[in-house]
Amino acid sequence: MNKSLLTCLLLLLSIAVQAQSEDRWVAFRDSTSTLIGFKDANGKVKIAPRFSEGTRANYFEHIIAVVEEKEGRDENYYLTKTGKKAGRDSLHIFDFEADCESEGFIRFRDKASGQVGMFDKNGKVVIPALYNHLSKVHNGLVWALKGATERYLDKHKEHSVWEGGEELLLNLKHEIVLRNFKYGRNVNLYSFEASAKPAKDPNRQSFKSEKGEFYSFIDFDREFKNWLNSNLLNSFTFDNMAKASHDSITFWLESNGWITEAKASFLIRNLDLIREKMLVVKKNKADYNVFIDELNPYMFNGRSFEKYYNNCGEAIIEKYPVMHLVINTKAGSDVVQNRFEFLRTENGYKLISLVIRNGEIK
C-alpha cells in the first residue's frame, strides 16, 4: 500500500470515529428536578430534562427506552433520535429495568400478549412479538425462546423460570439460523463461522444447520482453559505474566480490604507467590474450577474499563466475560480457595483481580 493511500485511509477512519463520537448524546440531570435530558458532544442541549429515573441510558445512540411523567402518571415508550415514539407502554423490563439498545436494536414486550419482539433504530418492528424471550442483538444474531411455559417460583409472582419451548438462533431478517440452539454464557456469538464440516479448532462448538452447513462459535470455557494451560502456565515468566495482566490489578488484604495497584510494581513483589499458587493447576488431580461471570462495575470502572460496558452500564459478558479460576488448596486441616479473575479483552485474557488465602501478598 502506498503512503498517500494509507494516509487517506487513516484520515477517513479518524473522521468516522470522530463523527460517531460527536453524534452520541450524553445523559445529564437537571440540578433542581433531577429529571434527565441529553446533550451532544459540544454540550448543546438536544433534549431538555423531562425523563424520570426509568430512563437509564447513559448516552443516546439511536433508540432508547424512556419514562416521562404526564398529567400525574408515568408514560413509557421508545424514542428515536429523530423524535419518533414507538411501543407505548411496551417497554421490555427485566430485573425491574428497561432494555438498552444493542447494535441499533432494542427489545419490546407486547402489552396485550406479553410476548417479546424487536425494534430497529427507527422504531420499526424487525422481529414481531412472538417469543417468550429474546436475547439482545450480538453480531446480528438473536437467541429466541418460543412456546415455553412460565413457572413462578414465589407466591408474589416476582420470580419465574421458563420451561420447555423451542430454542432458536435468529438473524435480523427474522430468519431461523439454527434450531435447538442451546445458548449459554460460554457461547461467543461474535465468533460466528460457517463451514462445510465441523470446526477442527478445539476452542469451538459446531452446530449443524437445516441447510447442512456447520456454524461454529468459540466456547469461552474451552478457550480460557486451553490458553491457561498451553500459554501462561507453561511459561510463567515475569514478561508473560505482565502480558497476561491488566494495567492495574485488584487484590484482597485481610487488613485493608480491596486494593488496586499498577501491575508492574505488584508483580515485581508477588510474581513468585502467584506462580506457586497458580501452578497447582498443573498437578495431578488438581482441585480447581473455572466459572464465567460478568465484570463488576462497582470494582472495575474508569476509562480503562469503559468499553466493557454498554450504554446502560451493563457488563458486556457476551463479548468480554470474566473467567474465575478457583483453586481449592489444603491449609492444614482446612481447605481454602485462591481466586484469580481474568477479563477477556480484544488482546487476550488479562488478570484483573486475585485473592490468595494461604499466602502473604506483599
C-alpha positions as CSV (number, residue, x, y, z in Angstrom):
1,M,0.0,0.0,0.0
2,N,1.5,3.4,-1.0
3,K,2.0,6.1,1.6
4,S,-0.6,8.5,0.3
5,L,-3.3,5.8,0.2
6,L,-2.5,4.8,3.7
7,T,-2.7,8.4,4.9
8,C,-6.2,8.8,3.2
9,L,-7.5,5.7,4.8
10,L,-6.3,6.8,8.3
11,L,-7.8,10.2,7.8
12,L,-11.2,8.7,6.8
13,L,-11.1,6.4,9.8
14,S,-10.3,9.3,12.1
15,I,-13.2,11.3,10.6
16,A,-15.6,8.4,11.0
17,V,-14.6,7.8,14.6
18,Q,-14.9,11.5,15.4
19,A,-18.3,11.7,13.8
20,Q,-19.6,8.7,15.7
21,S,-18.4,10.2,19.0
22,E,-19.9,13.6,18.2
23,D,-23.2,12.0,17.3
24,R,-23.6,10.4,20.7
25,W,-25.8,12.3,23.1
26,V,-24.9,12.1,26.8
27,A,-27.4,12.0,29.6
28,F,-27.4,14.7,32.2
29,R,-29.6,15.6,35.2
30,D,-31.3,18.8,36.0
31,S,-29.8,20.2,39.2
32,T,-33.2,21.0,40.8
33,S,-35.6,18.5,39.5
34,T,-33.2,15.5,38.9
35,L,-35.0,14.9,35.6
36,I,-32.9,13.5,32.8
37,G,-32.1,15.1,29.4
38,F,-29.4,14.7,26.7
39,K,-26.6,16.9,25.4
40,D,-24.4,16.5,22.3
41,A,-20.6,16.3,22.4
42,N,-20.3,20.1,22.4
43,G,-22.6,20.5,25.4
44,K,-25.6,21.7,23.4
45,V,-28.9,20.5,24.9
46,K,-30.6,18.2,22.4
47,I,-33.4,17.1,24.7
48,A,-34.3,19.3,27.8
49,P,-34.6,17.3,31.1
50,R,-38.0,15.7,31.2
51,F,-37.4,12.0,31.7
52,S,-37.6,10.2,35.1
53,E,-35.4,7.6,36.7
54,G,-36.8,4.8,34.5
55,T,-34.7,6.3,31.7
56,R,-31.4,4.5,32.3
57,A,-29.3,5.0,29.2
58,N,-26.1,6.9,29.9
59,Y,-26.0,8.0,26.3
60,F,-28.3,8.2,23.3
61,E,-27.1,6.5,20.1
62,H,-30.2,5.6,18.1
63,I,-33.1,4.4,20.2
64,I,-33.8,4.4,24.0
65,A,-36.5,3.5,26.5
66,V,-37.8,6.5,28.3
67,V,-40.2,7.2,31.2
68,E,-41.9,10.6,31.3
69,E,-44.5,11.9,33.8
70,K,-47.6,13.4,32.1
71,E,-50.7,14.5,33.9
72,G,-49.8,12.7,37.1
73,R,-49.0,9.3,35.5
74,D,-45.9,7.7,34.1
75,E,-45.8,7.3,30.3
76,N,-43.2,5.0,28.9
77,Y,-42.2,4.5,25.3
78,Y,-39.2,4.1,22.9
79,L,-37.7,7.3,21.5
80,T,-35.5,7.6,18.4
81,K,-33.0,10.3,17.6
82,T,-35.5,11.8,15.1
83,G,-38.1,12.2,17.9
84,K,-40.3,9.3,16.8
85,K,-42.1,7.5,19.6
86,A,-42.8,3.7,19.4
87,G,-44.0,0.9,21.6
88,R,-46.0,3.0,24.1
89,D,-46.5,1.0,27.4
90,S,-44.5,-1.8,25.8
91,L,-41.1,-1.5,27.5
92,H,-39.1,-4.7,27.9
93,I,-38.5,-4.9,31.6
94,F,-36.0,-7.4,33.1
95,D,-35.0,-7.3,36.8
96,F,-37.1,-4.1,37.1
97,E,-35.0,-2.3,34.5
98,A,-35.8,-1.4,30.9
99,D,-33.9,-2.7,28.0
100,C,-30.9,-0.9,26.3
101,E,-30.1,-0.6,22.7
102,S,-27.7,-3.3,21.2
103,E,-26.2,-2.8,17.8
104,G,-29.1,-0.4,16.9
105,F,-31.9,-2.7,18.1
106,I,-34.0,-2.8,21.2
107,R,-36.5,-5.3,22.6
108,F,-40.1,-4.6,23.4
109,R,-42.9,-6.6,25.1
110,D,-46.3,-6.5,23.6
111,K,-48.6,-5.3,26.3
112,A,-51.6,-7.5,25.2
113,S,-49.8,-10.8,24.6
114,G,-46.8,-10.4,26.9
115,Q,-44.6,-11.7,24.1
116,V,-41.3,-10.2,23.1
117,G,-40.2,-8.6,19.8
118,M,-37.5,-6.3,18.5
119,F,-37.4,-2.7,17.1
120,D,-34.7,-1.3,14.9
121,K,-33.1,2.1,15.4
122,N,-36.0,3.8,13.6
123,G,-38.7,2.2,15.8
124,K,-39.7,-0.3,13.1
125,V,-40.5,-3.9,14.1
126,V,-37.9,-6.2,12.7
127,I,-38.8,-9.2,14.9
128,P,-42.5,-9.5,15.8
129,A,-43.6,-10.2,19.3
130,L,-43.9,-13.9,19.0
131,Y,-41.4,-15.1,21.6
132,N,-41.3,-15.8,25.3
133,H,-37.8,-14.3,25.4
134,L,-35.2,-12.8,23.1
135,S,-31.6,-12.0,23.9
136,K,-30.0,-8.7,23.0
137,V,-28.5,-8.5,19.5
138,H,-25.0,-9.9,19.3
139,N,-23.2,-9.8,16.0
140,G,-26.5,-9.5,14.2
141,L,-27.8,-12.7,15.9
142,V,-30.6,-13.2,18.5
143,W,-31.3,-16.2,20.7
144,A,-35.1,-16.8,21.0
145,L,-37.4,-18.9,23.1
146,K,-40.8,-19.8,21.7
147,G,-43.7,-21.8,23.1
148,A,-42.4,-22.2,26.6
149,T,-44.4,-22.2,29.8
150,E,-43.7,-19.8,32.6
151,R,-43.5,-21.3,36.1
152,Y,-43.5,-18.9,39.1
153,L,-41.1,-19.5,42.0
154,D,-42.9,-17.4,44.6
155,K,-46.5,-16.6,45.5
156,H,-46.0,-12.9,44.6
157,K,-45.1,-13.9,41.0
158,E,-41.9,-11.8,41.1
159,H,-39.6,-14.6,40.1
160,S,-40.1,-17.2,37.4
161,V,-38.5,-19.6,35.0
162,W,-39.3,-20.8,31.5
163,E,-39.9,-24.5,30.9
164,G,-40.0,-26.3,27.6
165,G,-40.4,-24.4,24.3
166,E,-38.2,-24.2,21.2
167,E,-34.8,-22.5,21.3
168,L,-33.8,-20.8,18.1
169,L,-31.0,-18.6,16.8
170,L,-32.4,-15.8,14.6
171,N,-30.9,-13.2,12.3
172,L,-32.3,-9.7,12.0
173,K,-34.3,-10.6,8.9
174,H,-36.3,-12.8,11.2
175,E,-34.9,-15.9,9.7
176,I,-34.0,-19.1,11.6
177,V,-30.3,-19.6,11.5
178,L,-30.3,-22.7,13.9
179,R,-32.9,-24.7,15.6
180,N,-32.4,-26.4,19.0
181,F,-29.7,-23.9,19.8
182,K,-28.7,-24.3,23.4
183,Y,-27.3,-20.8,24.1
184,G,-25.4,-20.2,27.3
185,R,-22.9,-17.7,28.6
186,N,-20.0,-19.8,27.1
187,V,-21.0,-19.3,23.5
188,N,-19.4,-16.3,21.8
189,L,-21.8,-15.2,19.1
190,Y,-19.2,-12.6,17.8
191,S,-17.0,-15.5,16.6
192,F,-19.6,-16.9,14.1
193,E,-18.1,-19.0,11.3
194,A,-19.7,-21.1,8.6
195,S,-18.1,-24.2,7.1
196,A,-19.0,-27.5,5.2
197,K,-17.6,-29.6,8.1
198,P,-17.5,-29.2,11.9
199,A,-14.7,-26.9,13.0
200,K,-11.4,-28.5,14.0
201,D,-10.5,-25.7,16.3
202,P,-10.7,-27.2,19.9
203,N,-11.9,-23.9,21.1
204,R,-15.1,-24.0,19.0
205,Q,-18.5,-25.6,19.3
206,S,-20.2,-26.6,16.0
207,F,-23.9,-26.7,15.2
208,K,-25.4,-28.2,12.1
209,S,-28.0,-26.1,10.2
210,E,-31.0,-27.3,8.4
211,K,-29.2,-26.4,5.2
212,G,-26.4,-28.9,6.0
213,E,-23.8,-26.3,6.8
214,F,-22.0,-26.1,10.1
215,Y,-22.0,-22.9,12.2
216,S,-19.4,-22.7,14.9
217,F,-18.7,-20.4,17.8
218,I,-15.8,-20.0,20.3
219,D,-16.6,-21.6,23.6
220,F,-15.2,-19.2,26.3
221,D,-14.6,-22.1,28.8
222,R,-12.6,-24.1,26.3
223,E,-10.7,-21.1,25.0
224,F,-9.7,-19.9,28.5
225,K,-8.6,-23.4,29.8
226,N,-6.6,-24.1,26.6
227,W,-4.9,-20.6,26.8
228,L,-4.2,-21.0,30.5
229,N,-2.6,-24.5,30.2
230,S,-0.8,-24.1,26.9
231,N,0.3,-20.5,27.3
232,L,0.5,-18.9,30.8
233,L,1.2,-21.9,32.9
234,N,3.8,-23.3,30.5
235,S,5.9,-20.2,30.6
236,F,5.3,-18.4,33.9
237,T,7.9,-15.6,33.4
238,F,7.6,-12.0,34.5
239,D,7.1,-10.9,31.0
240,N,4.4,-13.5,30.2
241,M,2.5,-12.7,33.4
242,A,2.7,-9.0,32.7
243,K,1.4,-9.6,29.2
244,A,-1.5,-11.6,30.7
245,S,-2.4,-8.8,33.2
246,H,-4.5,-5.7,33.0
247,D,-2.7,-2.3,33.6
248,S,-3.9,-2.5,37.2
249,I,-4.5,-5.5,39.5
250,T,-7.0,-5.5,42.4
251,F,-6.2,-7.8,45.3
252,W,-7.6,-8.6,48.8
253,L,-5.7,-7.9,52.0
254,E,-7.4,-9.0,55.3
255,S,-6.1,-5.9,57.0
256,N,-7.1,-3.4,54.3
257,G,-9.7,-4.9,52.1
258,W,-9.6,-4.4,48.3
259,I,-6.6,-2.5,46.9
260,T,-5.8,-1.7,43.3
261,E,-2.2,-1.2,42.1
262,A,-0.3,-0.8,38.8
263,K,0.6,-4.3,37.6
264,A,4.4,-3.7,37.2
265,S,5.0,-2.9,40.9
266,F,2.6,-5.5,42.1
267,L,4.1,-8.3,40.0
268,I,7.6,-7.4,41.0
269,R,6.8,-8.1,44.6
270,N,4.4,-11.0,44.2
271,L,5.2,-13.0,41.0
272,D,6.7,-15.9,42.9
273,L,3.7,-16.2,45.1
274,I,1.3,-16.0,42.2
275,R,3.3,-18.6,40.2
276,E,3.3,-21.0,43.2
277,K,-0.4,-20.8,43.7
278,M,-1.5,-21.0,40.1
279,L,0.8,-23.8,39.1
280,V,-1.2,-26.1,41.4
281,V,-3.5,-26.4,38.4
282,K,-0.8,-28.4,36.6
283,K,-0.5,-31.0,39.3
284,N,-2.2,-34.5,39.1
285,K,-5.8,-34.4,40.4
286,A,-5.7,-30.7,41.0
287,D,-8.9,-29.5,42.6
288,Y,-10.0,-26.4,40.7
289,N,-12.9,-25.0,38.8
290,V,-13.5,-22.3,36.2
291,F,-16.6,-20.1,36.3
292,I,-17.8,-17.5,33.9
293,D,-19.3,-14.2,35.2
294,E,-19.7,-10.6,34.2
295,L,-17.4,-7.6,35.1
296,N,-18.3,-6.0,38.4
297,P,-19.0,-2.3,37.7
298,Y,-18.5,-1.3,41.3
299,M,-15.0,-2.6,41.4
300,F,-13.8,-2.1,37.8
301,N,-14.6,1.3,36.4
302,G,-12.8,4.3,34.9
303,R,-11.6,4.8,31.4
304,S,-9.7,1.6,31.0
305,F,-12.9,-0.4,31.6
306,E,-15.4,1.8,29.7
307,K,-15.5,-0.4,26.6
308,Y,-16.6,-3.4,28.6
309,Y,-20.0,-1.9,29.5
310,N,-22.9,-0.9,27.3
311,N,-24.7,2.4,27.3
312,C,-26.7,1.4,30.4
313,G,-23.6,0.5,32.4
314,E,-24.3,-3.3,32.0
315,A,-21.2,-5.5,31.6
316,I,-21.0,-7.0,28.0
317,I,-20.5,-10.6,29.2
318,E,-21.4,-11.9,25.7
319,K,-18.1,-10.5,24.4
320,Y,-16.0,-9.7,27.5
321,P,-16.7,-12.3,30.2
322,V,-14.7,-12.6,33.3
323,M,-13.3,-16.1,33.9
324,H,-12.9,-17.1,37.5
325,L,-10.2,-19.6,38.2
326,V,-10.9,-21.0,41.7
327,I,-8.2,-23.3,43.1
328,N,-9.0,-25.4,46.2
329,T,-5.9,-25.9,48.4
330,K,-5.4,-27.6,51.7
331,A,-4.1,-25.4,54.6
332,G,-3.6,-27.7,57.5
333,S,-6.9,-29.5,58.1
334,D,-8.9,-26.8,56.2
335,V,-9.5,-26.2,52.5
336,V,-9.1,-22.7,51.3
337,Q,-9.9,-21.1,47.9
338,N,-7.5,-19.0,45.9
339,R,-9.3,-17.0,43.2
340,F,-7.9,-15.4,40.1
341,E,-10.1,-13.4,37.8
342,F,-9.3,-12.9,34.1
343,L,-11.1,-10.5,31.9
344,R,-11.4,-11.4,28.2
345,T,-10.3,-8.4,26.2
346,E,-9.5,-7.7,22.5
347,N,-5.9,-8.5,23.3
348,G,-6.5,-11.8,25.2
349,Y,-7.2,-12.7,28.8
350,K,-6.0,-10.3,31.4
351,L,-5.6,-10.8,35.1
352,I,-7.7,-8.1,36.9
353,S,-8.2,-9.5,40.4
354,L,-6.9,-12.1,42.9
355,V,-7.5,-13.4,46.4
356,I,-4.8,-15.7,48.0
357,R,-5.9,-17.2,51.3
358,N,-2.8,-19.4,52.1
359,G,0.0,-17.0,51.3
360,E,1.0,-13.4,52.1
361,I,0.6,-10.8,49.4
362,K,3.4,-8.2,49.7
